[in-house]
Each structure stands twice: as structure tokens, then as C-alpha cells.
């Protein structure tokens, strides 16, 4: 699934902009600024990004950065904990 497909799903699911992205591996928290200040946490051997996505272009930028770092994308989902 490509970046365009994920953005289409993001729009079709009517996400509020609060999302979590999980990638394989442990990415150092020093990369936080490169990902527009999204929170970085860890789940086992995976890295979890969470925060607000402003619009489709913002999501494209985050996903492009994940691609540029050659990280394996595991999931992109609404972040229910941010909706509370």
C-alpha cells in the first residue's frame, strides 16, 4: 500500500487528525523534531508516533519521512487515547 492509498484511507475514515503510526524497530527520540513534534513511545520492538495530523499534506510528509528512513510501516490508525 502506497502513501497515496494511506492518505485516501485517512480521509475516507473521517479521522479527526489524532492518529498513531507504528513502525518496526526502535527509533531514537532525538528524531521527534523531524516528525513535527509527534510523541514517540515504544511497544516492544516497535516505535509508536502519536499526535495531531493537520491535513492530508501533513500526513504525506510524515509518511514520506518514514519511507526516507527506510522504516517498515506497520499501521496508521486513529489514536483513541487522544480523543478522550
MIBAMI-428343 format. One line per 3 residues: number of its first residue (from 1); for each residue x, y, z of N, C-alpha, C, CB. Coordinates in steps of 0.001 Angstrom, whole numbers, plus 500000, padded with zeros to 6 digits. Glycine has a CB too. Example, Ala and Ser with C-alpha at 12.3 -4.5 7.8 and 13.67 -1.06 7.14 Angstrom:
! residues 2
1) 513190 494310 507800 512300 495500 507800 513200 496700 507800 511308 495527 509046; 512850 497750 507080 513670 498940 507140 512900 500030 507870 514084 499402 505725
! end
This chain:
! residues 84
1) 500853 498827 500000 500000 500000 500000 500896 501233 500000 499031 500000 501225; 500629 502148 499095 501453 503336 498977 500962 504486 499838 501512 503768 497551; 501748 505551 499846 501411 506739 500629 500065 507311 500208 502499 507800 500482
4) 499807 507363 498904 498539 507909 498414 497378 507078 498929 498521 507955 496874; 497519 505746 498926 496463 504871 499420 496181 505132 500891 496842 503407 499209; 497214 505300 501697 497024 505547 503125 496330 506883 503362 498369 505516 503855
7) 496684 507891 502588 496034 509191 502742 494569 509108 502346 496749 510254 501903; 494263 508331 501309 492877 508145 500896 492083 507480 502022 492801 507299 499603; 492670 506445 502641 492011 505772 503760 491805 506755 504902 492836 504553 504237
10) 492804 507566 505204 492718 508560 506264 491513 509470 506057 494003 509387 506324; 491328 509940 504837 490217 510837 504518 488887 510082 504557 490425 511483 503133; 488845 508887 503984 487603 508114 503921 487116 507702 505307 487800 506877 503057
13) 488016 507447 506237 487622 507054 507577 487216 508247 508430 488744 506308 508244; 487321 509449 507863 486932 510666 508566 487652 510805 509907 485427 510683 508783; 488941 510524 509902 489732 510656 511119 489785 512120 511527 491159 510091 510919
16) 489854 512361 512822 489834 513715 513338 491188 514401 513247 489367 513708 514756; 492214 513667 512867 493548 514234 512835 494418 513707 513952 493476 515725 512910; 493799 513027 514914 494553 512443 516021 494845 510998 515660 493768 512546 517381
19) 496105 510720 515382 496451 509390 514896 497650 508805 515631 496735 509439 513413; 497825 507506 515417 499041 506824 515854 499593 506077 514662 498769 505855 517057; 500898 506128 514545 501605 505438 513475 502607 504514 514143 502310 506446 512484
22) 502617 503270 513747 503559 502311 514324 504499 501829 513223 502809 501105 514986; 505797 501874 513525 506819 501386 512607 507651 500326 513311 507716 502546 512100; 508226 499456 512518 509072 498404 513060 510400 498984 513501 509287 497291 512031
25) 510897 498529 514632 512193 498965 515134 512071 500077 516155 513062 499418 513996; 513182 500377 516792 513228 501400 517829 513953 502627 517292 513923 500864 519108; 513204 503712 517093 513768 504959 516581 514066 505872 517764 512794 505651 515567
28) 515270 506391 517831 515668 507263 518937 514753 508481 519031 517127 507711 518765; 514471 508897 520251 513577 510045 520472 514145 511364 519953 513279 510181 521945; 515421 511400 519620 516005 512623 519058 515388 512961 517702 517527 512473 518916
31) 514702 512012 517066 514042 512236 515784 512702 512953 515945 513834 510911 515069; 512271 513202 517165 510960 513799 517432 510724 515077 516626 510822 514100 518913; 511683 515970 516597 511523 517229 515863 511366 516998 514362 512716 518141 516121
34) 512005 515976 513851 511913 515673 512426 510501 515209 512056 512944 514599 512040; 509787 514682 513053 508411 514232 512846 507414 515236 513414 508196 512857 513489; 507709 516518 513251 506816 517620 513636 506337 517535 515074 505625 517651 512726
37) 507210 517088 515975 506882 517081 517394 505917 515999 517831 506323 518376 517762; 505673 515014 516976 504800 513906 517386 505450 513178 518557 504534 512918 516195; 504629 512673 519456 505143 511906 520587 505711 510597 520084 504041 511654 521639
40) 506810 510175 520697 507431 508898 520353 507439 508031 521598 508879 509094 519791; 506911 506824 521452 506954 505848 522535 507264 504487 521918 505601 505818 523341; 507397 503493 522760 507807 502178 522278 506831 501105 522751 509231 501849 522752
43) 506575 500159 521870 505755 498983 522177 506558 497768 521758 504351 499028 521446; 507199 497131 522697 508075 496008 522361 509219 496486 521499 507295 494895 521644; 509321 495948 520295 510402 496329 519384 509922 497304 518308 510998 495085 518728
46) 508789 497941 518529 508231 498897 517573 508212 500309 518152 506816 498478 517165; 508224 501290 517264 508125 502691 517663 506733 503186 517321 509216 503562 516967; 506129 503913 518263 504782 504460 518099 504867 505975 518075 503833 503979 519234
49) 504382 506582 516978 504256 508033 516874 502797 508364 517134 504732 508570 515466; 502535 509402 517902 501144 509816 518093 501085 511340 518148 500542 509189 519392; 499979 511859 517649 499793 513298 517648 498718 513709 516664 501094 513999 517321
52) 498629 515001 516446 497619 515557 515546 498193 515733 514153 497094 516897 516076; 497425 515271 513176 497756 515500 511780 496881 516646 511305 497549 514206 510906; 497515 517692 510810 496790 518914 510432 495930 518738 509187 497769 520040 510203
55) 496480 518035 508192 495771 517858 506925 496456 516744 506143 495740 519189 506097; 495968 516499 504941 496497 515427 504116 497977 515639 503787 495689 515313 502834; 498373 516874 503523 499774 517167 503197 500684 516843 504385 499936 518652 502789
58) 500226 517129 505583 500998 516828 506787 501203 515315 506914 500286 517388 508048; 500132 514548 506686 500237 513093 506742 501209 512586 505677 498852 512443 506557; 501113 513119 504465 502050 512738 503401 503488 512981 503852 501755 513528 502102
61) 503739 514124 504483 505088 514452 504935 505616 513456 505949 505112 515834 505528; 504785 513091 506925 505195 512121 507946 505485 510770 507294 504099 511972 509038; 504586 510322 506425 504782 509023 505773 506000 509036 504844 503526 508635 504980
64) 506254 510158 504200 507454 510270 503360 508720 510181 504204 507441 511592 502571; 508711 510772 505388 509876 510697 506266 510105 509263 506722 509700 511622 507480; 509026 508553 507013 509151 507144 507392 509766 506360 506235 507765 506547 507784
67) 509304 506626 505027 509853 505965 503836 511327 506318 503650 509051 506362 502580; 511661 507614 503799 513039 508062 503589 514014 507428 504574 513116 509569 503700; 513533 507109 505776 514373 506440 506768 514377 504924 506581 513900 506786 508173
70) 513651 504469 505537 513554 503042 505231 512990 502249 506410 514925 502493 504844; 512014 502838 507103 511352 502159 508211 510174 501360 507679 510887 503170 509287; 509910 500220 508287 508771 499398 507878 507521 499897 508601 509027 497883 508186
73) 506554 500369 507829 505300 500866 508370 504423 499687 508746 504582 501789 507358; 503971 499674 510005 503112 498594 510475 501645 499019 510452 503518 498165 511891; 501352 500223 510960 499953 500655 510963 499833 502167 511075 499199 499992 512107
76) 498685 502658 510582 498272 504055 510738 496817 503989 511168 498468 504913 509394; 496519 504466 512373 495176 504339 512937 494773 505601 513695 495101 503125 513864; 493458 505796 513872 493027 506875 514770 493581 506577 516156 491455 507011 514804
79) 494034 507585 516866 494569 507398 518220 493440 507657 519211 495795 508351 518496; 492813 506594 519669 491672 506704 520574 492039 507386 521886 491101 505331 520856; 493272 507204 522363 493659 507811 523633 493715 509344 523525 495021 507263 524086
82) 493934 509875 522328 493954 511322 522145 492554 511907 521976 494803 511676 520945; 491563 511054 521728 490196 511520 521542 489459 511702 522856 489441 510558 520671; 490070 511312 523958 489407 511410 525272 489614 512761 525881 489919 510342 526223
! end
